[in-house]
Amino acid sequence: MKKANLIILGAPGSGKGTRASALCEVLGIVQVATGDLFRNNLKNGTELGKLAKSYMDKGELVPDDLTAAMVEDRLKNPDAARGFILDGFPRTVRQAELLDEILSRKGEKIEAVLFLDVPDEEIVRRTSGRLICEKCQATYHVSYNPPKSDGVCDKCGSKLVTRADDKPETVLKRLDVFRKNTLPLVEFYRGRGSLIRIPAELSQDGVKADMLGLAKQIGLAG
Ligand code: AP5
């Protein structure tokens, strides 16, 4: 497999995490999810985690500079040397500019930006049924992707919980923030010729096969 640096872009609950983790398995690269990094910081009681929570609980974005610094730090980890998929970053044009600066310091670039195009009604269905593992953060859905045993993670056996920011009123706020701040990135990356649209109709079944097909299409897998 070729080294690949990718971005996955989409509304809250559009399936970024689900597709990114399948693509990582296929390509042997690492998933860098800013939401997970903030939640891990919170679990570890760091100042960054506490600060991030104050934004996340309201469905707002954590400030650009703090988020970009956290990503730059994460990309220094040796596991990112074979490539990475950024899940949930960048989320503003300013973050995209900061990412350009981070990558130019590393002498690297982004090969492709995957855009998950999912309608709002489906976003509400996906977030309202989502469950996550409180330990390893694996994601499930009560009807689309249920765990084998109710309330228990298939991967590590820990308890499944609902995310604090999946309350319907917070999801609506997150969708608003997405339209205003993040959707402009679709044109930003389309203008660079690196955008690939992934239609909403693709189901969660066979997600790994879909991602392998995509990797071949963009020349990252043979
Ligand atoms: P983050 O954790 O990144 O949340 P998000 O972007 O809102 O995305 P989600 O994790 O909600 O959803 P997803 O697209 O990964 O979907 P998933 O695969 O889980 O960020 C949380 C907060 O952190 C932000 O609001 C902000 O405050 C802060 N933050 C994070 N990054 C930031 C940044 N760069 N700058 C500033 N602040 C930042 O799927 C959803 C559900 O649907 C699951 O239940 C899944 O099983 C199901 N599903 C997935 N795909 C399908 C399918 N094809 N068919 C049916 N069901 C499906």
Residues whose N, C-alpha, C, O or C-beta is under 5 A from the ligand:
A	BS01	AP5	G10 A11 P12 G13 S14 G15 K16 G17 T18 T34 G35 D36 Y55 M56 G59 E60 L61 V62 T67 D87 G88 F89 P90 R91 R126 T127 G129 R130 L131 T139 Y140 H141 Y144 N145 A200 L202 S203 Q204
